[in-house]
Amino acid sequence: MKLDRLINVRTTALALGLAALTTILSGCVVAVGNDGTKPGRPTLGQELTDLKKARDSGSITAEEYEAQRHKLMEERGKRP
């Protein structure tokens, strides 16, 4: 009977320890991977850099660049 109780106590402690570890590690992953931006969407800075490269390479005109830059800034709640 004492052995059964000891096994139950150890099993319970192990289960609680694993649950706590899983919770802690899950929180770390969320904290590291969640910077408040939508998943898969580049940052505003990256979008503006890409847009400037397109303008500089001649892929878009200066007018198209300005229109797209203005649109991006408005979408992100920034003043153009």
LUMRO-252721 format. One record per atom (N, C-alpha, C): x, y, z; residue number from 1; atom name. Coordinates in Angstrom, 1 decimal. Atoms other than C-alpha are relative to their C-alpha. Layout:
<koldrens>
KOLDREN       xx       yy       zz    nr   atom
KOLDREN        X        Y        Z   NUM     CA
...
</koldrens>
This chain:
<koldrens>
KOLDREN       xx       yy       zz    nr   atom
KOLDREN      0.8     -1.2      0.0     1      N
KOLDREN      0.0      0.0      0.0     1     CA
KOLDREN      0.9      1.3      0.0     1      C
KOLDREN     -0.9     -1.1      0.0     2      N
KOLDREN      2.8      2.4      0.8     2     CA
KOLDREN      0.7      0.2     -1.3     2      C
KOLDREN     -0.6     -0.1      1.3     3      N
KOLDREN      4.5      1.6     -2.5     3     CA
KOLDREN     -0.9      0.6     -1.0     3      C
KOLDREN      1.0     -0.5      0.9     4      N
KOLDREN      1.3      2.3     -4.4     4     CA
KOLDREN     -0.2      1.5      0.2     4      C
KOLDREN      0.2     -1.4     -0.3     5      N
KOLDREN      0.9      5.7     -2.7     5     CA
KOLDREN      1.2      0.8     -0.4     5      C
KOLDREN     -1.3     -0.7      0.4     6      N
KOLDREN      4.6      6.6     -3.3     6     CA
KOLDREN      0.0      0.1     -1.5     6      C
KOLDREN      0.1     -0.1      1.4     7      N
KOLDREN      4.1      5.8     -7.0     7     CA
KOLDREN     -1.0      1.0     -0.5     7      C
KOLDREN      1.0     -1.0      0.4     8      N
KOLDREN      1.0      7.9     -7.2     8     CA
KOLDREN      0.5      1.4      0.3     8      C
KOLDREN     -0.5     -1.3     -0.3     9      N
KOLDREN      2.7     10.8     -5.5     9     CA
KOLDREN      1.0      0.4     -1.0     9      C
KOLDREN     -1.1     -0.3      1.0    10      N
KOLDREN      5.7     10.6     -7.9    10     CA
KOLDREN     -0.6      0.3     -1.3    10      C
KOLDREN      0.7     -0.1      1.3    11      N
KOLDREN      3.4     10.2    -10.9    11     CA
KOLDREN     -0.7      1.4     -0.1    11      C
KOLDREN      0.7     -1.3      0.0    12      N
KOLDREN      1.4     13.2     -9.9    12     CA
KOLDREN      1.0      1.2      0.0    12      C
KOLDREN     -1.0     -1.0      0.0    13      N
KOLDREN      4.5     15.3     -9.2    13     CA
KOLDREN      0.6      0.2     -1.4    13      C
KOLDREN     -0.5      0.0      1.4    14      N
KOLDREN      5.9     14.3    -12.6    14     CA
KOLDREN     -0.9      0.7     -1.0    14      C
KOLDREN      1.0     -0.6      0.9    15      N
KOLDREN      2.7     15.2    -14.4    15     CA
KOLDREN     -0.1      1.5      0.3    15      C
KOLDREN      0.1     -1.4     -0.3    16      N
KOLDREN      2.5     18.6    -12.6    16     CA
KOLDREN      1.2      0.7     -0.5    16      C
KOLDREN     -1.2     -0.6      0.5    17      N
KOLDREN      6.1     19.3    -13.4    17     CA
KOLDREN      0.0      0.1     -1.5    17      C
KOLDREN      0.1     -0.1      1.5    18      N
KOLDREN      5.6     18.5    -17.1    18     CA
KOLDREN     -1.0      1.0     -0.4    18      C
KOLDREN      1.0     -1.0      0.3    19      N
KOLDREN      2.5     20.6    -17.2    19     CA
KOLDREN      0.6      1.4      0.2    19      C
KOLDREN     -0.6     -1.4     -0.2    20      N
KOLDREN      4.4     23.6    -15.7    20     CA
KOLDREN      1.0      0.3     -1.0    20      C
KOLDREN     -1.0     -0.2      1.0    21      N
KOLDREN      7.3     23.1    -18.0    21     CA
KOLDREN     -0.6      0.4     -1.4    21      C
KOLDREN      0.7     -0.3      1.2    22      N
KOLDREN      5.0     23.0    -21.0    22     CA
KOLDREN     -0.6      1.4     -0.1    22      C
KOLDREN      0.6     -1.3     -0.1    23      N
KOLDREN      3.2     26.1    -19.9    23     CA
KOLDREN      1.1      1.1     -0.1    23      C
KOLDREN     -1.1     -1.0      0.1    24      N
KOLDREN      6.5     28.0    -19.4    24     CA
KOLDREN      0.6      0.1     -1.4    24      C
KOLDREN     -0.6     -0.1      1.3    25      N
KOLDREN      7.9     27.0    -22.7    25     CA
KOLDREN     -0.9      0.5     -1.0    25      C
KOLDREN      1.0     -0.6      0.9    26      N
KOLDREN      4.7     27.8    -24.5    26     CA
KOLDREN      0.0      1.5      0.0    26      C
KOLDREN      0.0     -1.5     -0.2    27      N
KOLDREN      4.8     31.3    -23.1    27     CA
KOLDREN      1.2      0.6     -0.6    27      C
KOLDREN     -1.2     -0.5      0.7    28      N
KOLDREN      8.4     31.7    -24.3    28     CA
KOLDREN     -0.1      0.1     -1.5    28      C
KOLDREN      0.2      0.0      1.5    29      N
KOLDREN      7.5     30.8    -27.8    29     CA
KOLDREN     -0.9      1.1     -0.4    29      C
KOLDREN      0.9     -1.0      0.3    30      N
KOLDREN      4.6     33.1    -27.8    30     CA
KOLDREN      0.6      1.4      0.1    30      C
KOLDREN     -0.6     -1.3     -0.3    31      N
KOLDREN      6.6     36.0    -26.3    31     CA
KOLDREN      1.0      0.3     -1.1    31      C
KOLDREN     -1.1     -0.2      0.9    32      N
KOLDREN      9.5     35.5    -28.7    32     CA
KOLDREN     -0.6      0.3     -1.4    32      C
KOLDREN      0.5     -0.1      1.3    33      N
KOLDREN      7.3     35.1    -31.8    33     CA
KOLDREN     -1.1      1.0     -0.3    33      C
KOLDREN      1.2     -0.9      0.2    34      N
KOLDREN      4.6     37.6    -31.2    34     CA
KOLDREN      0.5      1.5      0.3    34      C
KOLDREN     -0.4     -1.4     -0.1    35      N
KOLDREN      5.7     41.2    -31.9    35     CA
KOLDREN     -1.2      1.0     -0.3    35      C
KOLDREN      1.2     -0.9      0.2    36      N
KOLDREN      2.1     42.5    -32.5    36     CA
KOLDREN     -0.3      0.2     -1.4    36      C
KOLDREN      0.4     -0.1      1.4    37      N
KOLDREN      2.2     42.4    -36.3    37     CA
KOLDREN     -0.7     -1.2     -0.4    37      C
KOLDREN      0.7      1.2      0.6    38      N
KOLDREN      0.1     40.2    -38.4    38     CA
KOLDREN      1.0     -1.0     -0.6    38      C
KOLDREN     -0.9      1.0      0.5    39      N
KOLDREN      1.7     36.9    -39.2    39     CA
KOLDREN      0.1      0.1     -1.5    39      C
KOLDREN     -0.3      0.1      1.4    40      N
KOLDREN      3.3     36.8    -42.6    40     CA
KOLDREN      0.1      1.4     -0.7    40      C
KOLDREN     -0.1     -1.3      0.6    41      N
KOLDREN      3.1     40.5    -43.3    41     CA
KOLDREN      1.3      0.7      0.4    41      C
KOLDREN     -1.2     -0.7     -0.3    42      N
KOLDREN      6.3     42.5    -43.7    42     CA
KOLDREN     -0.2      1.2      0.9    42      C
KOLDREN      0.1     -1.2     -0.8    43      N
KOLDREN      7.0     45.4    -41.4    43     CA
KOLDREN     -0.2      1.2     -1.0    43      C
KOLDREN      0.2     -1.2      0.8    44      N
KOLDREN      6.2     48.9    -42.7    44     CA
KOLDREN      1.4      0.4     -0.6    44      C
KOLDREN     -1.3     -0.4      0.5    45      N
KOLDREN      9.9     49.6    -43.0    45     CA
KOLDREN      0.5     -0.9     -1.1    45      C
KOLDREN     -0.4      0.8      1.1    46      N
KOLDREN     10.5     46.6    -45.1    46     CA
KOLDREN     -0.8      0.3     -1.3    46      C
KOLDREN      0.9     -0.4      1.2    47      N
KOLDREN      7.5     47.5    -47.4    47     CA
KOLDREN      0.5      1.3     -0.6    47      C
KOLDREN     -0.4     -1.3      0.6    48      N
KOLDREN      8.8     51.0    -47.8    48     CA
KOLDREN      1.4     -0.2     -0.7    48      C
KOLDREN     -1.3      0.3      0.7    49      N
KOLDREN     12.3     49.7    -48.6    49     CA
KOLDREN     -0.2     -0.7     -1.3    49      C
KOLDREN      0.3      0.7      1.3    50      N
KOLDREN     10.9     47.3    -51.2    50     CA
KOLDREN     -0.6      1.0     -1.0    50      C
KOLDREN      0.6     -0.9      0.9    51      N
KOLDREN      8.9     50.1    -52.7    51     CA
KOLDREN      1.0      1.0     -0.6    51      C
KOLDREN     -1.1     -0.9      0.5    52      N
KOLDREN     11.9     52.4    -52.9    52     CA
KOLDREN      0.9     -0.7     -1.0    52      C
KOLDREN     -0.8      0.7      1.0    53      N
KOLDREN     13.9     49.7    -54.6    53     CA
KOLDREN     -0.7     -0.2     -1.3    53      C
KOLDREN      0.8      0.1      1.2    54      N
KOLDREN     11.1     49.3    -57.1    54     CA
KOLDREN      0.1      1.3     -0.8    54      C
KOLDREN     -0.1     -1.3      0.6    55      N
KOLDREN     11.2     53.0    -57.8    55     CA
KOLDREN      1.4      0.2     -0.6    55      C
KOLDREN     -1.4     -0.2      0.4    56      N
KOLDREN     15.0     53.1    -58.0    56     CA
KOLDREN      0.4     -0.8     -1.2    56      C
KOLDREN     -0.3      0.9      1.1    57      N
KOLDREN     15.1     50.2    -60.4    57     CA
KOLDREN     -0.8      0.4     -1.3    57      C
KOLDREN      0.8     -0.3      1.2    58      N
KOLDREN     12.5     51.8    -62.7    58     CA
KOLDREN     -1.2     -0.8     -0.2    58      C
KOLDREN      1.2      0.9      0.1    59      N
KOLDREN      9.8     49.2    -62.0    59     CA
KOLDREN     -1.3      0.8      0.1    59      C
KOLDREN      1.2     -0.9     -0.2    60      N
KOLDREN      7.4     51.9    -60.9    60     CA
KOLDREN      0.5      1.4     -0.2    60      C
KOLDREN     -0.4     -1.4      0.2    61      N
KOLDREN      7.3     55.6    -61.6    61     CA
KOLDREN      0.0      0.7      1.4    61      C
KOLDREN     -0.1     -0.8     -1.2    62      N
KOLDREN      7.9     58.3    -59.0    62     CA
KOLDREN     -1.4      0.3      0.6    62      C
KOLDREN      1.4     -0.2     -0.4    63      N
KOLDREN      4.1     59.0    -59.0    63     CA
KOLDREN     -0.6     -1.2      0.7    63      C
KOLDREN      0.5      1.2     -0.6    64      N
KOLDREN      3.3     55.4    -58.3    64     CA
KOLDREN      0.6     -0.3      1.3    64      C
KOLDREN     -0.7      0.1     -1.3    65      N
KOLDREN      5.9     55.3    -55.6    65     CA
KOLDREN     -0.7      0.8      1.1    65      C
KOLDREN      0.6     -0.9     -1.0    66      N
KOLDREN      4.4     58.3    -53.8    66     CA
KOLDREN     -1.4     -0.5      0.3    66      C
KOLDREN      1.4      0.5     -0.2    67      N
KOLDREN      0.8     56.9    -54.2    67     CA
KOLDREN      0.1     -1.2      0.9    67      C
KOLDREN     -0.1      1.2     -0.8    68      N
KOLDREN      1.8     53.5    -52.8    68     CA
KOLDREN      0.6      0.3      1.4    68      C
KOLDREN     -0.6     -0.3     -1.3    69      N
KOLDREN      3.9     55.0    -50.0    69     CA
KOLDREN     -1.1      0.7      0.9    69      C
KOLDREN      1.1     -0.7     -0.7    70      N
KOLDREN      1.0     57.3    -49.0    70     CA
KOLDREN     -1.0     -1.1      0.5    70      C
KOLDREN      1.0      1.1     -0.4    71      N
KOLDREN     -1.4     54.2    -49.0    71     CA
KOLDREN      0.5     -0.8      1.1    71      C
KOLDREN     -0.6      0.9     -1.0    72      N
KOLDREN      1.0     52.1    -46.9    72     CA
KOLDREN      0.0      0.8      1.4    72      C
KOLDREN     -0.1     -0.8     -1.3    73      N
KOLDREN      1.4     54.9    -44.3    73     CA
KOLDREN     -1.4      0.2      0.6    73      C
KOLDREN      1.4     -0.1     -0.5    74      N
KOLDREN     -2.4     55.4    -44.1    74     CA
KOLDREN     -0.5     -1.3      0.6    74      C
KOLDREN      0.4      1.3     -0.4    75      N
KOLDREN     -3.0     51.7    -43.7    75     CA
KOLDREN      0.6     -0.3      1.4    75      C
KOLDREN     -0.7      0.3     -1.3    76      N
KOLDREN     -0.5     51.5    -40.8    76     CA
KOLDREN     -0.2      1.1      1.1    76      C
KOLDREN      0.3     -1.0     -1.0    77      N
KOLDREN     -1.9     54.6    -39.1    77     CA
KOLDREN      1.1      1.0      0.2    77      C
KOLDREN     -1.1     -0.9     -0.1    78      N
KOLDREN      1.2     56.7    -39.8    78     CA
KOLDREN     -0.3      1.2     -0.8    78      C
KOLDREN      0.2     -1.2      0.8    79      N
KOLDREN      1.3     60.3    -41.1    79     CA
KOLDREN      0.9     -0.1     -1.2    79      C
KOLDREN     -0.9      0.0      1.2    80      N
KOLDREN      2.6     60.3    -44.7    80     CA
KOLDREN      0.8      1.3     -0.1    80      C
</koldrens>
